[in-house]
Amino acid sequence: FGDLNLDYDRPVKDLARIEAMVERENRKSKRRVQMSFPFLFEHPQTRQLPPPKGRVFRTNAVLNQTFDQIGILTTDERLKKGLATTAKGHARPEVWGALPEGPDYGVFNFTELFSRTLCKKPFAELKGQEKKEFVRRFDFRVSDHLPIWYRFPLPKLPKGVNIAPSP
């Protein structure tokens, strides 16, 4: 889930590049691919730190770059609804993070966790040399990227289909 080193932190330009690639593939295929790259845009319902509501998640340990992404490309009609990413952001922002069984994404922010535990204050409050020494304690020892996650709802099975094991 990390250390992808993709330079995708300019949503409109980056999404245009991805859309062009998907469109080339769609022209070759009879099925239309739907895409979802949620980390390109601000999280519509952010309740965790960082980012504050209205900002894109930063995925490197010093919280100033977005290198890591998760992308879903699908032709499955059951998964398309509500997961799309468009040039304007999330197709249905009201569903992201709103329900436990719905789509969501985020980072495991160990930088903030370590800062509050070891320094007794948020990472944003560390200054100058204090910040450098703090980062040097774990950067490249733990990771220079934060783990990212993406949850999407499982599609509903057609009526009559049961995947439970037989007794």
DSSP file with accessible surface (Angstrom, degrees, kcal/mol):
  #  RESIDUE AA STRUCTURE BP1 BP2  ACC     N-H-->O    O-->H-N    N-H-->O    O-->H-N    TCO  KAPPA ALPHA  PHI   PSI    X-CA   Y-CA   Z-CA
    1    1 A F              0   0  174      0, 0.0   147,-0.9     0, 0.0     2,-0.3   0.000 360.0 360.0 360.0  15.7    0.0    0.0    0.0
    2    2 A G        +     0   0   31      1,-0.1   143,-0.0   145,-0.1    67,-0.0  -0.954 360.0  64.2-161.0-175.7    2.8    2.5   -0.2
    3    3 A D        +     0   0   85     -2,-0.3    -1,-0.1   143,-0.2    65,-0.1   0.851  56.7 140.4  58.3  38.5    6.0    3.8   -1.6
    4    4 A L        -     0   0   82     -3,-0.1    64,-0.1     2,-0.1    -1,-0.1   0.732  46.3-152.1 -80.9 -24.1    4.6    4.0   -5.0
    5    5 A N        +     0   0   99      1,-0.2     2,-0.4     3,-0.0    63,-0.2   0.863  34.0 158.3  51.6  43.2    6.4    7.3   -5.7
    6    6 A L        -     0   0   65     61,-2.3     2,-1.5     2,-0.1    -1,-0.2  -0.804  42.9-136.2 -91.5 136.5    3.7    8.5   -8.2
    7    7 A D        +     0   0   79     -2,-0.4     2,-0.5     1,-0.1     3,-0.2  -0.580  53.9 138.0 -93.8  72.9    3.7   12.2   -8.7
    8    8 A Y        +     0   0   40     -2,-1.5    -1,-0.1    58,-0.8    -2,-0.1  -0.690  20.9 113.7-118.0  76.1   -0.1   12.7   -8.6
    9    9 A D        +     0   0   40     -2,-0.5    -1,-0.1     1,-0.1    47,-0.1   0.177  58.3  77.1-130.6  21.2   -0.7   15.7   -6.5
   10   10 A R     >  -     0   0   99     -3,-0.2     4,-3.1     1,-0.1     5,-0.3  -0.789  67.1-166.6-124.0  85.3   -2.2   18.0   -9.2
   11   11 A P  H  > S+     0   0   35      0, 0.0     4,-2.7     0, 0.0     5,-0.3   0.821  78.8  45.3 -48.3 -49.4   -5.8   16.6   -9.4
   12   12 A V  H  > S+     0   0  102      1,-0.2     4,-1.9     2,-0.2     5,-0.1   0.964 120.3  38.9 -66.1 -48.0   -7.0   18.2  -12.6
   13   13 A K  H  > S+     0   0  144      2,-0.2     4,-1.9     1,-0.2    -1,-0.2   0.929 118.9  48.0 -65.8 -44.7   -3.8   17.6  -14.7
   14   14 A D  H  X S+     0   0    0     -4,-3.1     4,-2.2     1,-0.2    -2,-0.2   0.921 111.6  49.0 -64.9 -43.2   -3.3   14.1  -13.2
   15   15 A L  H  X S+     0   0    0     -4,-2.7     4,-3.4    -5,-0.3     5,-0.2   0.891 107.2  56.0 -65.3 -36.2   -6.9   13.0  -13.7
   16   16 A A  H  X S+     0   0   51     -4,-1.9     4,-2.2    -5,-0.3    -1,-0.2   0.915 108.2  48.5 -61.5 -40.9   -6.7   14.2  -17.3
   17   17 A R  H  X S+     0   0  119     -4,-1.9     4,-1.8     2,-0.2    -2,-0.2   0.926 114.6  45.2 -63.3 -44.2   -3.7   12.0  -17.9
   18   18 A I  H  X S+     0   0    6     -4,-2.2     4,-2.7     1,-0.2     5,-0.2   0.930 111.9  51.7 -66.8 -44.1   -5.5    9.0  -16.3
   19   19 A E  H  X S+     0   0   75     -4,-3.4     4,-2.9     1,-0.2    -1,-0.2   0.891 107.6  52.9 -60.4 -39.7   -8.7    9.7  -18.2
   20   20 A A  H  X S+     0   0   45     -4,-2.2     4,-2.2    -5,-0.2    -1,-0.2   0.917 110.3  47.9 -62.3 -41.6   -6.8    9.8  -21.5
   21   21 A M  H  X S+     0   0   68     -4,-1.8     4,-1.9     2,-0.2    -2,-0.2   0.940 113.7  46.8 -64.4 -44.3   -5.3    6.4  -20.8
   22   22 A V  H  X S+     0   0   12     -4,-2.7     4,-2.8     1,-0.2    -2,-0.2   0.917 110.7  52.6 -65.0 -41.8   -8.6    4.9  -19.8
   23   23 A E  H  X S+     0   0   66     -4,-2.9     4,-2.1     2,-0.2    -1,-0.2   0.902 106.4  53.3 -63.0 -39.9  -10.3    6.4  -22.9
   24   24 A R  H  X S+     0   0  122     -4,-2.2     4,-0.9     1,-0.2    -1,-0.2   0.929 112.6  44.9 -58.5 -43.3   -7.6    4.8  -25.2
   25   25 A E  H >X S+     0   0   91     -4,-1.9     4,-0.9     1,-0.2     3,-0.5   0.892 109.4  55.5 -68.8 -38.0   -8.4    1.5  -23.6
   26   26 A N  H 3< S+     0   0    7     -4,-2.8     3,-0.5     1,-0.2    -1,-0.2   0.860 102.4  56.7 -63.0 -35.1  -12.1    2.0  -23.8
   27   27 A R  H 3< S+     0   0  168     -4,-2.1    -1,-0.2     1,-0.2    -2,-0.2   0.822 108.4  48.1 -65.7 -28.4  -11.8    2.6  -27.6
   28   28 A K  H << S+     0   0  160     -4,-0.9     2,-0.3    -3,-0.5    -1,-0.2   0.663 111.5  58.7 -82.1 -19.0  -10.2   -0.8  -27.9
   29   29 A S  S  < S-     0   0   62     -4,-0.9     4,-0.1    -3,-0.5     0, 0.0  -0.775  71.2-138.1-116.0 157.2  -12.8   -2.6  -25.8
   30   30 A K  S    S+     0   0  212     -2,-0.3     2,-0.3     2,-0.1    -1,-0.1   0.673  88.6  72.9 -82.5 -19.4  -16.6   -3.1  -26.1
   31   31 A R  S    S-     0   0  147     -3,-0.0     2,-0.4     1,-0.0    -2,-0.2  -0.772  82.3-126.4-100.9 142.6  -17.0   -2.5  -22.3
   32   32 A R        -     0   0  134     -2,-0.3     2,-0.4    43,-0.1    -9,-0.1  -0.736  19.5-139.9 -89.2 131.3  -16.6    0.9  -20.7
   33   33 A V        -     0   0   36     -2,-0.4     2,-0.4   -11,-0.2    42,-0.2  -0.734  10.0-155.7 -91.3 133.0  -14.2    1.2  -17.8
   34   34 A Q  E     -A   74   0A  63     40,-3.4    40,-2.5    -2,-0.4     2,-0.3  -0.868  15.0-154.9-102.3 142.0  -15.1    3.3  -14.8
   35   35 A M  E     -A   73   0A  13     -2,-0.4    50,-2.0    50,-0.2     2,-0.4  -0.900  15.9-172.0-124.3 153.0  -12.3    4.7  -12.7
   36   36 A S  E     +A   72   0A   3     36,-2.1    36,-2.5    -2,-0.3    48,-0.1  -0.953  13.9 163.5-142.6 117.0  -11.9    5.8   -9.1
   37   37 A F    >   +     0   0   24     -2,-0.4     3,-1.7    34,-0.2     4,-0.3  -0.715  11.2 173.7-126.8  76.9   -8.7    7.5   -7.8
   38   38 A P  G >   +     0   0    0      0, 0.0     3,-1.6     0, 0.0    -1,-0.1   0.810  68.2  66.6 -64.0 -28.8  -10.0    9.0   -4.6
   39   39 A F  G 3  S+     0   0    1     31,-0.4    18,-0.1     1,-0.3     4,-0.1   0.605  85.6  73.6 -71.9  -7.8   -6.6   10.3   -3.3
   40   40 A L  G <  S+     0   0    2     -3,-1.7     2,-0.3    16,-0.1    -1,-0.3   0.750 100.8  44.8 -71.6 -23.0   -6.5   12.9   -6.1
   41   41 A F  S <  S-     0   0   23     -3,-1.6    16,-0.4    -4,-0.3    14,-0.1  -0.792  97.8 -83.8-122.7 163.8   -9.2   15.0   -4.4
   42   42 A E        -     0   0   97     -2,-0.3    48,-0.2    14,-0.2    14,-0.2  -0.273  50.5-106.5 -61.3 147.5  -10.0   16.3   -1.0
   43   43 A H    >   -     0   0    5     12,-1.0     3,-1.0     1,-0.1    11,-0.7  -0.664  24.3-145.7 -77.1 125.7  -12.0   13.9    1.2
   44   44 A P  T 3  S+     0   0   16      0, 0.0    -1,-0.1     0, 0.0    53,-0.1   0.751  93.2  28.1 -67.3 -22.3  -15.6   15.1    1.3
   45   45 A Q  T 3  S+     0   0   55     51,-0.0     8,-0.1     8,-0.0    -2,-0.0  -0.047  79.7 173.1-127.7  29.7  -16.2   14.0    4.9
   46   46 A T    <   +     0   0   17     -3,-1.0     7,-0.2     1,-0.2    60,-0.0  -0.184  12.7 160.0 -53.8 126.4  -12.7   14.1    6.6
   47   47 A R        +     0   0  183      3,-0.1     2,-0.3     5,-0.1    -1,-0.2   0.160  54.8  73.9-125.0   7.9  -12.9   13.5   10.3
   48   48 A Q  S    S-     0   0   64      3,-0.2    -2,-0.0     2,-0.0     0, 0.0  -0.807  87.4 -77.6-120.9 166.6   -9.3   12.5   10.9
   49   49 A L  S    S+     0   0   96     -2,-0.3    60,-0.2     1,-0.1    63,-0.1  -0.904  91.7  48.3-109.5 143.2   -6.0   14.3   10.9
   50   50 A P  S    S+     0   0   26      0, 0.0    57,-0.2     0, 0.0    -1,-0.1   0.882  97.5  40.9 -76.0 176.9   -4.6   15.2    8.5
   51   51 A P  S    S-     0   0    3      0, 0.0    -3,-0.2     0, 0.0     3,-0.1   0.539  73.6-136.1 -98.1 164.8   -6.0   16.7    6.3
   52   52 A P    >   -     0   0   65      0, 0.0     3,-1.4     0, 0.0    -6,-0.1  -0.388  53.1 -73.1 -65.4 155.3   -8.4   19.3    7.5
   53   53 A K  T 3  S+     0   0  141      1,-0.3     3,-0.1    -7,-0.2   -11,-0.0  -0.222 124.6  33.3 -50.8 135.2  -11.7   19.2    5.6
   54   54 A G  T 3  S+     0   0   35    -11,-0.7     2,-0.3     1,-0.3    -1,-0.3   0.501 100.1  98.9  94.5   5.6  -11.2   20.6    2.2
   55   55 A R  S <  S-     0   0  128     -3,-1.4   -12,-1.0   -12,-0.2    -1,-0.3  -0.916  72.7-112.3-125.9 155.9   -7.6   19.4    1.7
   56   56 A V        -     0   0   26     -2,-0.3   -14,-0.2   -14,-0.2     2,-0.1  -0.552  41.1-101.5 -80.8 143.7   -6.0   16.4   -0.1
   57   57 A F        -     0   0    1    -16,-0.4     2,-0.5    -2,-0.2    -1,-0.1  -0.433  29.1-143.8 -62.7 136.2   -4.4   13.7    2.0
   58   58 A R        -     0   0   61     -2,-0.1     8,-0.3     1,-0.1     5,-0.0  -0.893  13.1-168.5 -99.3 132.9   -0.6   14.0    2.0
   59   59 A T        +     0   0    0      6,-1.7    87,-3.4    -2,-0.5     2,-0.2   0.403  53.0  90.4-111.8   2.8    0.9   10.5    2.0
   60   60 A N  B >  S-B  145   0B  16      5,-1.3     3,-2.0    85,-0.3    85,-0.3  -0.633  86.7-108.8 -96.1 161.5    4.6   11.0    2.8
   61   61 A A  T 3  S+     0   0    1     83,-2.0    84,-0.1     1,-0.3    -1,-0.1   0.769 118.0  50.7 -63.3 -27.3    5.8   11.0    6.4
   62   62 A V  T 3  S-     0   0   45     82,-0.3    -1,-0.3    49,-0.0    83,-0.1   0.370 108.0-126.4 -94.0   8.1    6.5   14.8    6.5
   63   63 A L  S <  S+     0   0   33     -3,-2.0    -2,-0.1     2,-0.1    -5,-0.1   0.801  80.7 103.5  60.2  38.9    3.0   15.5    5.2
   64   64 A N  S    S+     0   0   91      1,-0.1     2,-0.3     0, 0.0    -1,-0.1   0.390  72.0  46.6-128.4   2.9    3.9   17.7    2.3
   65   65 A Q        -     0   0   65     -5,-0.1    -6,-1.7   -57,-0.0    -5,-1.3  -0.971  60.4-142.5-140.9 157.0    3.5   15.4   -0.8
   66   66 A T        +     0   0    0     -2,-0.3   -58,-0.8    -8,-0.3    -8,-0.1  -0.906  39.9 145.0-120.3  97.1    1.0   12.9   -2.2
   67   67 A F        +     0   0   52     -2,-0.6   -61,-2.3   -60,-0.2     2,-0.4   0.632  51.6  74.8-101.1 -24.5    3.0   10.1   -3.8
   68   68 A D        +     0   0    0    -63,-0.2     2,-0.3    -3,-0.1   -66,-0.0  -0.784  54.9 169.6-103.2 139.9    0.8    7.2   -3.1
   69   69 A Q        -     0   0    8     -2,-0.4     2,-0.4    79,-0.1    79,-0.1  -0.950  24.9-150.4-140.0 156.6   -2.5    6.4   -4.8
   70   70 A I        -     0   0   28     -2,-0.3   -31,-0.4    79,-0.1     2,-0.4  -0.999  21.7-171.1-125.8 129.0   -5.0    3.6   -5.0
   71   71 A G        -     0   0   36     -2,-0.4     2,-0.5   -34,-0.2   -34,-0.2  -0.962  11.5-160.3-122.8 139.7   -6.9    3.3   -8.3
   72   72 A I  E     -A   36   0A  36    -36,-2.5   -36,-2.1    -2,-0.4     2,-0.5  -0.983   8.4-178.3-115.7 124.5   -9.9    1.2   -9.1
   73   73 A L  E     +A   35   0A  88     -2,-0.5     2,-0.3   -38,-0.2   -38,-0.2  -0.995  20.0 163.0-119.9 122.3  -10.6    0.5  -12.8
   74   74 A T  E     -A   34   0A  24    -40,-2.5   -40,-3.4    -2,-0.5    -2,-0.0  -0.981  43.3-169.1-143.1 151.8  -13.7   -1.6  -13.3
   75   75 A T        +     0   0   40     -2,-0.3     2,-0.7   -42,-0.2   -43,-0.1   0.298  61.1 116.1-111.9   1.3  -16.2   -2.7  -15.9
   76   76 A D    >>  -     0   0   41      1,-0.2     3,-1.4   -42,-0.1     4,-1.1  -0.613  57.0-154.1 -76.7 112.8  -18.4   -4.2  -13.2
   77   77 A E  H 3> S+     0   0  134     -2,-0.7     4,-0.8     1,-0.3     3,-0.2   0.802  91.0  62.5 -57.5 -31.6  -21.7   -2.3  -13.2
   78   78 A R  H 34 S+     0   0  124      1,-0.2    -1,-0.3     2,-0.1    78,-0.1   0.797 108.8  40.7 -67.5 -26.8  -22.3   -3.2   -9.5
   79   79 A L  H <4 S+     0   0   26     -3,-1.4     4,-0.2     1,-0.1    -1,-0.2   0.644  99.9  73.5 -95.2 -16.1  -19.1   -1.4   -8.4
   80   80 A K  H >X  +     0   0   27     -4,-1.1     3,-1.7    -3,-0.2     4,-0.7   0.890  69.0  98.4 -66.9 -40.4  -19.4    1.7  -10.6
   81   81 A K  T 3< S-     0   0  173     -4,-0.8    11,-0.0     1,-0.3    -4,-0.0  -0.267 103.3  -7.9 -60.4 119.2  -22.2    3.5   -8.8
   82   82 A G  T 34 S+     0   0    8     -2,-0.1    10,-0.4     1,-0.1    -1,-0.3   0.325 115.8  86.5  83.9  -8.8  -20.9    6.1   -6.4
   83   83 A L  T <4  +     0   0    7     -3,-1.7    -2,-0.2    -4,-0.2   -11,-0.1   0.532  59.1 118.9-100.3  -5.8  -17.2    5.2   -6.8
   84   84 A A     <  -     0   0    7     -4,-0.7     7,-2.3   -48,-0.1     2,-0.5  -0.198  50.7-149.4 -66.0 150.4  -16.3    7.3   -9.9
   85   85 A T  E     -C   90   0C   4    -50,-2.0     2,-0.2     5,-0.2     5,-0.2  -0.984  21.5-178.7-114.6 129.0  -13.7   10.1   -9.9
   86   86 A T  E >   -C   89   0C  53      3,-3.4     3,-2.0    -2,-0.5   -71,-0.1  -0.694  47.2 -91.9-119.3 175.5  -14.5   12.9  -12.3
   87   87 A A  T 3  S+     0   0   53      1,-0.3     3,-0.1    -2,-0.2   -72,-0.1   0.730 128.0  52.0 -61.1 -18.9  -12.6   16.0  -13.3
   88   88 A K  T 3  S-     0   0  204      1,-0.3     2,-0.4   -47,-0.0    -1,-0.3   0.454 121.0-102.6 -95.1  -3.9  -14.7   17.8  -10.6
   89   89 A G  E <  S+C   86   0C   5     -3,-2.0    -3,-3.4   -78,-0.1    -1,-0.3  -0.912  80.2  11.5 121.9-147.9  -13.8   15.3   -7.8
   90   90 A H  E     -C   85   0C  19     -2,-0.4    -5,-0.2   -48,-0.2     4,-0.1  -0.511  62.6-137.7 -73.1 133.4  -15.9   12.5   -6.4
   91   91 A A  S    S+     0   0   47     -7,-2.3    -1,-0.1     1,-0.3    -6,-0.1   0.882 100.4  18.9 -59.8 -40.1  -19.0   11.7   -8.4
   92   92 A R  S >> S+     0   0   97    -10,-0.4     3,-2.0    -8,-0.3     4,-0.7  -0.667  71.2 174.6-130.2  78.1  -21.1   11.3   -5.2
   93   93 A P  G >4 S+     0   0   55      0, 0.0     3,-0.6     0, 0.0    -1,-0.1   0.799  73.1  69.1 -59.0 -26.3  -19.2   13.1   -2.4
   94   94 A E  G 34 S+     0   0  104      1,-0.2     4,-0.0    -4,-0.1    -2,-0.0   0.724  98.0  51.3 -67.5 -18.4  -22.1   12.5    0.0
   95   95 A V  G X> S+     0   0   29     -3,-2.0     3,-1.3   -13,-0.1     4,-0.6   0.752  82.3 101.6 -90.3 -22.7  -21.4    8.7    0.1
   96   96 A W  T << S-     0   0    0     -4,-0.7     8,-0.2    -3,-0.6   -51,-0.0  -0.462 106.6 -13.6 -69.8 115.8  -17.7    8.8    0.9
   97   97 A G  T 34 S+     0   0    3      6,-3.2    -1,-0.3    -2,-0.4     7,-0.1   0.498 106.8 110.7  76.4   3.6  -17.1    8.1    4.5
   98   98 A A  T <4 S+     0   0   47     -3,-1.3    -2,-0.1     5,-0.3    -3,-0.1   0.827  77.0  31.6 -81.9 -32.1  -20.8    8.6    5.4
   99   99 A L  S >< S-     0   0   98     -4,-0.6     3,-1.7     4,-0.3    -2,-0.2  -0.965  75.3-125.8-128.9 145.6  -21.7    4.9    6.2
  100  100 A P  T 3  S+     0   0  103      0, 0.0    -1,-0.1     0, 0.0     4,-0.0   0.823 114.6  43.9 -58.3 -30.0  -19.7    2.1    7.7
  101  101 A E  T 3  S+     0   0  124      2,-0.1    53,-0.1    52,-0.0     3,-0.1   0.458 103.2  87.3 -94.4   1.3  -20.5   -0.1    4.7
  102  102 A G  S <  S-     0   0    9     -3,-1.7    -6,-0.1     1,-0.2     2,-0.1  -0.282  90.8 -69.9 -93.4-180.0  -19.9    2.6    2.1
  103  103 A P        +     0   0    9      0, 0.0    -6,-3.2     0, 0.0    -5,-0.3  -0.371  59.8 152.2 -70.8 147.7  -16.8    3.7    0.3
  104  104 A D  E     -D  151   0D  20     47,-2.6    47,-3.4    -8,-0.2     2,-0.3  -0.972  18.3-171.3-163.2 167.0  -14.1    5.5    2.2
  105  105 A Y  E     +D  150   0D   0     -2,-0.3     2,-0.3    45,-0.3    45,-0.2  -0.979  16.3 136.6-160.0 162.1  -10.3    6.0    2.1
  106  106 A G  E     -D  149   0D   0     43,-2.0    43,-2.4    -2,-0.3     2,-0.3  -0.978  40.8 -89.5 179.3-168.0   -7.6    7.5    4.2
  107  107 A V  E     -D  148   0D   3     -2,-0.3     2,-0.9    41,-0.2    41,-0.2  -0.916  25.4-124.5-125.8 152.8   -4.1    7.3    5.6
  108  108 A F        -     0   0  117     39,-2.9     2,-1.8    -2,-0.3     3,-0.2  -0.887  33.1-153.3 -93.3 103.5   -2.7    5.7    8.8
  109  109 A N     >  +     0   0   16     -2,-0.9     4,-1.9   -60,-0.2     3,-0.2  -0.533  30.9 161.8 -87.7  80.0   -1.0    8.8   10.0
  110  110 A F  H  > S+     0   0    9     -2,-1.8     4,-3.3     1,-0.2     5,-0.3   0.782  71.5  66.4 -70.3 -22.4    1.9    7.5   12.1
  111  111 A T  H  > S+     0   0    0     -3,-0.2     4,-2.5     2,-0.2    -1,-0.2   0.962 106.5  40.5 -59.7 -49.0    3.6   10.9   11.9
  112  112 A E  H  > S+     0   0   22      2,-0.2     4,-2.7     1,-0.2     5,-0.3   0.919 115.7  51.3 -66.1 -42.7    0.9   12.5   13.9
  113  113 A L  H  X S+     0   0   84     -4,-1.9     4,-2.0     1,-0.2     5,-0.2   0.948 113.5  44.1 -59.2 -48.7    0.6    9.5   16.3
  114  114 A F  H  X>S+     0   0   57     -4,-3.3     4,-3.5     2,-0.2     5,-0.6   0.909 113.5  51.4 -64.2 -41.4    4.4    9.5   17.0
  115  115 A S  I  X>S+     0   0    0     -4,-2.5     4,-2.1    -5,-0.3     6,-1.2   0.941 112.4  44.3 -63.0 -46.4    4.5   13.3   17.4
  116  116 A R  I  <5S+     0   0  114     -4,-2.7     4,-0.3     4,-0.2    -1,-0.2   0.849 120.8  42.0 -68.3 -31.1    1.6   13.4   19.9
  117  117 A T  I  <5S+     0   0   76     -4,-2.0    -2,-0.2    -5,-0.3    -3,-0.2   0.936 126.3  28.7 -79.9 -49.3    3.1   10.4   21.8
  118  118 A L  I  <5S+     0   0   85     -4,-3.5    -3,-0.2    -5,-0.2    -2,-0.2   0.844 134.7  27.8 -83.8 -36.7    6.8   11.3   21.7
  119  119 A C  I  <<S-     0   0   30     -4,-2.1    -3,-0.2    -5,-0.6    -1,-0.1   0.469  95.6-129.5-105.0  -7.6    6.7   15.1   21.6
  120  120 A K  S   <S+     0   0  169     -5,-0.5    -4,-0.2    -4,-0.3    -3,-0.1   0.743  79.1  76.2  63.9  25.3    3.4   15.6   23.4
  121  121 A K  S    S-     0   0   65     -6,-1.2    -2,-0.2    -9,-0.1    -1,-0.1  -0.985  89.9 -81.8-157.2 160.3    2.1   17.9   20.6
  122  122 A P    >   -     0   0   26      0, 0.0     3,-1.5     0, 0.0     4,-0.4  -0.250  39.9-116.8 -62.5 151.9    0.8   17.8   17.0
  123  123 A F  G >  S+     0   0    7      1,-0.3     3,-1.7     2,-0.2   -11,-0.0   0.869 113.5  62.0 -56.4 -39.8    3.3   17.5   14.2
  124  124 A A  G 3  S+     0   0   75      1,-0.3    -1,-0.3     3,-0.0     7,-0.0   0.734  99.2  56.9 -62.1 -21.9    2.2   20.9   12.8
  125  125 A E  G <  S+     0   0  108     -3,-1.5    -1,-0.3     2,-0.1     2,-0.2   0.569  82.3 102.2 -88.2  -8.8    3.4   22.5   16.0
  126  126 A L    <   -     0   0    2     -3,-1.7     2,-0.3    -4,-0.4   -11,-0.0  -0.549  59.7-159.0 -72.9 139.6    6.9   21.2   15.8
  127  127 A K    >>  -     0   0  142     -2,-0.2     3,-1.3     4,-0.0     4,-1.2  -0.901  34.6 -47.5-124.7 148.8    9.4   23.9   14.5
  128  128 A G  H 3> S+     0   0   53     -2,-0.3     4,-2.1     1,-0.3     3,-0.3   0.095 124.2  10.2  42.3-120.0   12.8   24.0   12.9
  129  129 A Q  H 3> S+     0   0  103      1,-0.2     4,-2.8     2,-0.2     5,-0.3   0.857 127.3  58.8 -61.8 -37.0   15.4   21.8   14.5
  130  130 A E  H <> S+     0   0   75     -3,-1.3     4,-2.2     1,-0.2    -1,-0.2   0.929 108.4  45.9 -59.2 -43.1   12.8   20.0   16.7
  131  131 A K  H  X S+     0   0   74     -4,-1.2     4,-2.7    -3,-0.3     5,-0.2   0.924 112.5  50.5 -66.0 -45.2   10.9   18.9   13.6
  132  132 A K  H  X S+     0   0  132     -4,-2.1     4,-2.3     1,-0.2    -2,-0.2   0.925 112.6  46.0 -59.7 -45.8   14.1   17.8   11.8
  133  133 A E  H  X S+     0   0  102     -4,-2.8     4,-1.1     2,-0.2    -1,-0.2   0.902 112.5  51.2 -65.8 -39.2   15.2   15.7   14.8
  134  134 A F  H >X S+     0   0    4     -4,-2.2     3,-0.8    -5,-0.3     4,-0.6   0.955 112.3  45.1 -61.4 -50.8   11.8   14.2   15.2
  135  135 A V  H >X S+     0   0   16     -4,-2.7     4,-3.3     1,-0.2     3,-1.4   0.906 107.4  58.9 -62.7 -39.4   11.6   13.2   11.6
  136  136 A R  H 3< S+     0   0  143     -4,-2.3    -1,-0.2     1,-0.3    -2,-0.2   0.799  95.3  66.3 -61.6 -25.9   15.1   11.8   11.6
  137  137 A R  H << S+     0   0  140     -4,-1.1    -1,-0.3    -3,-0.8    -2,-0.2   0.782 124.9   5.3 -67.4 -28.5   14.1    9.4   14.5
  138  138 A F  H XX>S+     0   0    7     -3,-1.4     4,-3.2    -4,-0.6     3,-2.1   0.616  92.7 114.3-130.0 -22.9   11.7    7.4   12.2
  139  139 A D  T 3<5S+     0   0   36     -4,-3.3     5,-0.2     1,-0.3    -4,-0.0  -0.345  99.0   2.1 -58.3 126.6   12.0    8.6    8.6
  140  140 A F  T 345S+     0   0  153      1,-0.1    -1,-0.3    -2,-0.1     4,-0.1   0.329 126.5  71.5  73.4  -6.3   13.4    5.7    6.5
  141  141 A R  T <45S+     0   0  188     -3,-2.1    -2,-0.2     2,-0.2    -1,-0.1   0.775 119.3  12.7 -96.5 -44.5   13.5    3.5    9.6
  142  142 A V  T  <5S-     0   0   80     -4,-3.2     2,-0.3     1,-0.3    -3,-0.2   0.865 132.3 -67.3 -88.2 -66.5    9.7    3.1    9.8
  143  143 A S      < -     0   0   35     -5,-0.7    -1,-0.3     1,-0.0    -2,-0.2  -0.893  19.8-132.7-177.0 156.1    8.9    4.5    6.3
  144  144 A D  S    S+     0   0   41     -2,-0.3   -83,-2.0    -5,-0.2     2,-0.3   0.308  94.5  63.7 -99.3   9.3    8.9    7.7    4.5
  145  145 A H  B    S-B   60   0B   4    -85,-0.3   -85,-0.3   -84,-0.1   -86,-0.1  -0.978  81.0-127.5-128.6 144.7    5.4    7.0    3.3
  146  146 A L        -     0   0    1    -87,-3.4  -143,-0.2    -2,-0.3   -37,-0.1  -0.704  34.9-106.8 -86.0 139.6    2.2    6.7    5.3
  147  147 A P        -     0   0   58      0, 0.0   -39,-2.9     0, 0.0     2,-0.3  -0.446  38.5-155.0 -63.5 136.4    0.1    3.5    4.7
  148  148 A I  E     -D  107   0D   3   -147,-0.9     2,-0.3   -41,-0.2   -41,-0.2  -0.800   8.9-165.4-112.4 157.0   -3.0    4.3    2.7
  149  149 A W  E     -D  106   0D  83    -43,-2.4   -43,-2.0    -2,-0.3     2,-0.4  -0.972   9.5-166.8-142.4 155.9   -6.3    2.4    2.6
  150  150 A Y  E     -D  105   0D  28     -2,-0.3     2,-0.5   -45,-0.2   -45,-0.3  -0.972   5.6-167.2-145.3 121.8   -9.4    2.3    0.5
  151  151 A R  E     +D  104   0D  87    -47,-3.4   -47,-2.6    -2,-0.4    -2,-0.0  -0.963   9.7 176.2-113.4 127.4  -12.7    0.6    1.4
  152  152 A F        -     0   0   73     -2,-0.5   -50,-0.1   -49,-0.2     2,-0.1  -0.968  35.9 -99.7-128.4 149.9  -15.4    0.0   -1.2
  153  153 A P        -     0   0   48      0, 0.0   -51,-0.1     0, 0.0     3,-0.1  -0.370  35.6-116.1 -68.6 141.9  -18.7   -1.8   -0.7
  154  154 A L        -     0   0  151    -53,-0.1     3,-0.1     1,-0.1     2,-0.0  -0.537  38.5-105.7 -71.0 141.3  -18.9   -5.3   -1.8
  155  155 A P        -     0   0   38      0, 0.0     2,-0.2     0, 0.0    -1,-0.1  -0.358  34.7-106.6 -68.1 149.6  -21.4   -5.8   -4.6
  156  156 A K        -     0   0  181    -78,-0.1     3,-0.1     1,-0.1   -78,-0.0  -0.565  36.2-119.7 -73.8 138.2  -24.8   -7.4   -3.8
  157  157 A L        -     0   0   82     -2,-0.2     3,-0.1     1,-0.1    -1,-0.1  -0.489  33.0 -96.8 -76.1 149.6  -25.1  -10.9   -5.1
  158  158 A P    >   -     0   0   79      0, 0.0     3,-2.0     0, 0.0    -1,-0.1  -0.286  56.1 -81.7 -60.8 151.9  -27.8  -11.7   -7.6
  159  159 A K  T 3  S+     0   0  210      1,-0.2     3,-0.1    -3,-0.1    -3,-0.0  -0.262 118.0  24.8 -55.7 139.4  -31.0  -13.2   -6.0
  160  160 A G  T 3  S+     0   0   89      1,-0.3     2,-0.5    -3,-0.1    -1,-0.2   0.276  92.6 116.8  88.8 -10.9  -30.6  -16.9   -5.4
  161  161 A V    <   +     0   0   76     -3,-2.0     2,-0.4    -4,-0.0    -1,-0.3  -0.800  39.4 179.7 -94.3 128.6  -26.8  -16.8   -5.2
  162  162 A N        -     0   0  127     -2,-0.5    -3,-0.0    -3,-0.1     0, 0.0  -0.995  18.9-176.7-129.3 129.1  -25.4  -17.9   -1.8
  163  163 A I        +     0   0  137     -2,-0.4    -1,-0.1     2,-0.1     3,-0.1   0.365  47.4 118.8-105.1   4.1  -21.7  -18.0   -1.0
  164  164 A A  S    S-     0   0   56      1,-0.1    -2,-0.1     0, 0.0     2,-0.0  -0.435  75.2-101.4 -68.2 141.7  -22.0  -19.4    2.5
  165  165 A P        -     0   0  123      0, 0.0    -1,-0.1     0, 0.0    -2,-0.1  -0.327  37.9-108.6 -63.5 145.9  -20.4  -22.7    3.0
  166  166 A S              0   0  113      1,-0.1    -3,-0.0    -3,-0.1     0, 0.0  -0.491 360.0 360.0 -72.2 145.5  -22.6  -25.7    2.9
  167  167 A P              0   0  180      0, 0.0    -1,-0.1     0, 0.0     0, 0.0  -0.196 360.0 360.0 -70.3 360.0  -23.2  -27.5    6.3
